Amino acid sequence: MTTYRYRAIEGSGGAVEGVIEAEDRRGALQSLSRRGLFPSILEASEGRSGRAKASTGAARMTPSGPVTADDTLAGPSLPDSAGRGVRRKDVTAFTREMAALLGAAIPIPQALDGLADEEDNPAVKALVARLAQDVRAGLAFSAALAKHPRLFGELYASMVRVGEEAGALPVVMNDLADLLEHEEEIRSEVLGAVAYPAFVLGFGIVTVVILLAVVLPKLFSMLQEMLTVLPLPTLILLQVSGFLNRTWPYLLVVAGGAVFGYRWYSRTPRGGEVLDALKLRMPIFGPLFRAAALTRFARTLGILVKSGVSLLPALKIVEGAVGNRTLARQLAQVAEETRGGASLAAPLRRLGVFPKNATQMIAVGEESGNLDQMLLKVAQIEERHMRAKTKTIVSLLAPVLILVVGAVVGFMVIALLLPIFKMSRGVH
């Protein structure tokens, strides 16, 4: 028999601690479940050499990724197709509601049951019900979330696991909800800002293509019958229109193949890194991409450190959350140098990953012992810069697109009017 120490939540919402004897971990979990207890921590106090405190089924990090403390209990991770129909904003709303319920001292299974009962989206309802089922089967909440990696990434599951182990899950869930809501707000602002320029560009392209491929060939045939020599702008437009009219099916196939090839290449490790490196070198948008990556890095790392995650595991998590493979590779080098005892700011400064003022603020945060607060401050500053740059680019982009579309349409109008003016002069 092995003695286990546990911390659990009663059905009434109260927290209890104690010890229990069982043959193995599964037996201890079953005994606690029969008593109506939902354990958040279960550790062997004897007979478990080389293993320290372990959450019930909680995930731990290995070089190959997160695995569970009890693989037979956790079960296999669901494929990426699981949870289809669950949108990003649904995950954000779920996180905020769970933070509120846990803050009210409602046990995790009952909180999940309540959310499932009130949910109207069938996909979200099935997901929350599955989470409740896994938690009642003995899995820690973080391990249940880790079984849905497409919806709850490594960052999400790791923060929840730290909250479980520290007994501060409501606080961590609230921080997660703030992070997700902030990212959703930024995404909505960017999409709203580029919507009008994208509409102008798309409408202009569609209009010009329809005119060149469908309308103008008929007019040009009439003009060629009336005039033996056409003006140069009309000839240029006639050649372009004839080319599109003859080859538009092939052009559609080429465009579709180009889109498919780009998506395939961008998903390969080499292709994704090459494209991400090109994004950072773009003359106008490159600084914007770098500022966005720095914002994600600083905010994510700051929240992880604030939640109690040690620096090295936090850096590994941030590599996947930064959103740029080139910067992720550089951050991996930073993590390796930090593993050797160096500070975080020193390798960041030496590799030139981020601006000097940001690395200087990080260095001050390390020296003062307020690294998490300084990282969040860096995120706020860089976010303001990113928003200002985005507004400037978008405010200039819309007029430029309008001028381009207007110039193309104006050229087409001139090319059509010149033969008409020539015929009118011939009549007089």
RAHURA-V230741 format. One record per run of one state. SS is the DSSP state (a for helix, b for strand, c for the rest). FROM is the first residue (numbers start at 1). TO is the last residue. If there is no record, write none. Layout:
((SS/FROM/TO) (SS/FROM/TO))
//
This chain:
((c/1/1) (b/2/10) (c/11/14) (b/15/22) (c/23/24) (a/25/34) (c/35/36) (b/37/44) (c/45/58) (b/59/62) (c/63/64) (b/65/68) (c/69/70) (a/71/74) (c/75/87) (a/88/103) (c/104/107) (a/108/118) (c/119/121) (a/122/136) (c/137/140) (a/141/146) (c/147/153) (a/154/166) (c/167/168) (a/169/226) (c/227/231) (a/232/267) (c/268/268) (a/269/281) (c/282/285) (a/286/307) (c/308/310) (a/311/321) (c/322/324) (a/325/339) (c/340/343) (a/344/351) (c/352/355) (a/356/368) (c/369/370) (a/371/427) (c/428/428))
//
